[in-house]
Amino acid sequence: MRLVRFLAQDRSAYGILDNDDIVELDGAGYASLSSRRAVHRAAEVRLLAPCVPSKIVAVGLNYRDHARELGMAVPENPVLFLKPPTAVIGPGDDIFYPAMSRQVDYEGELGIVIRDRVSRIAVEDARKHILGYTCANDVTARDLQKQDGQWTRAKGFDTFCPVGPWIETDLDPDDLAIETYLNGERRQSSRTSQFVFGVDRLVSFISQVMTLEPGDLIITGTPAGIGPMKSGDEVEVRIEGVGSLKNRVSAEFGVRSAE
């Protein structure tokens, strides 16, 4: 099942994508998938980010090839950081290049969307609390990351977390192809089987640290091949069994992005 959030007639709604149609759900969120309303043509609505997280929990160095790329050791426990909810944008929305940065990188990632309120769950119980999976891009101002020595500013700008195009609920996430394309050229290619910490371990581990709320987003790390973008570029994250997330990079008003 593909769950979507969309804009129709100047209002946002939640629905189920059924081929070329979207069946609107009655009420806010995905709490009741059986209570349904109108049917919309998918071509006539605008898809939004499929979740509205209270927080975005990101995982660093979770692909072995990416750790090697950075010359860093594989961590013994998941390396966590947060991105603000204001970083979220949807499919087709612009990524804005901040004036204070001269290198903004793409990082294609698998996103996990949480189903319900959970805390301190066991690894074997993790799947029952996952609503589904989506594509995400952990956009990063790489120069600021190096300058600051920590990641909040570099990864926290508005528009720095594209998500979408939908949430796929019927999926085994353990061995999926993940790719990132820049202007149609493949720059990242790996599989989720290369995770240092798998989906179940991540959800359980994070729930030991903080309570997860419905709609919260976990982005699971990026493979090797990270690199810079410039104004006018189109970046696409493709994940097997999920779909394709495309966004264009735009300079902030009156500001020239890095060349």
Summary of the structure (lengths in Angstrom):
residues: 259
radius of gyration: 17.6
end to end distance: 41.2
largest distance: 52.6
contacts: 880
relative contact order: 0.23
helix: 19%
strand: 43%
